[in-house]
Structures are given as C-alpha cells and as structure tokens.
Amino acid sequence: MEMTEWLKICALEDIPRQGARVVRGATGNIAVFRTLDDEVFALDDRCPHKGGPLSQGIVAGKRVACPLHGWHIELDSGVAVAPDEGCAARHPIKIEAGMVYLAASALALAPQAAKIACAGH
C-alpha cells in the first residue's frame, strides 16, 4: 500500500473563490483552483490546445475557460469539453483544517507521466 506524501501549499482562503494560484514545480507549473463551493482542484497550468495558462482563466462551476482561445476544461478530470479534445493532467489535492495540500508526486512528474495521467480519463 503506497502512502501519499502531502505538501502544504497555502490556506484555502489564500485562493480566491472562482480563482487560482500557481505552484511552481521542477517540471512545470500546477494551477490550484478554488470553486465557489470551496472545492479545490489541481491541474497542469497548460491548456491542451495551445498551452495557455489555465490559472489565468475564468472559473465557472467546475470548469475553467482557457484565457487564450476559450476552451473549457473540466476541473475534476482535466478533460476538454466537447467538441474540443485534450486533457490537462490532474493532480491529487485535499483540504484539511483550512489548509490546502498537494501530493508531492505532482511536483516531480515528468511530462511523459502527465500524458499517462490523462490517458485514463
């Protein structure tokens, strides 16, 4: 049984509702989103279309719209909403006692591992 190592990222209140914060990793940025209902999601900060920064997009419900071309990405899966196709890798994230934690493995994923993470959507 594999144990997940969690890294404290910030307080939930540090992420604006319907907004995002960026966590910088060795292999790329991760966007940490907060919905109006205080749910959190973590995706690669890169739209599958042209690589736009999803963290700068508009969050509505459980979707984010890419700021470059308006693609909508599901926050809970990273999958682009049809008719668009593609996926932004998602990462394990949780809230405990008002603090947001990201799986340490998310900061060490190689690009090939991110592609594999999307393949299971």
Buried (B, 14 or more C-beta within 10 A) or exposed (E): EEEEEBEEBBEBEEBEEBBBBBBEBEBBBBBBBBBEEEEBBBBBBBBBBEEBBBBBBEBEEBBBBBBBEEBBBBBEBBBBEEEBEBBBBBBEBEBEEEBBBBBEBBBEBEEEEBEEBBEEE
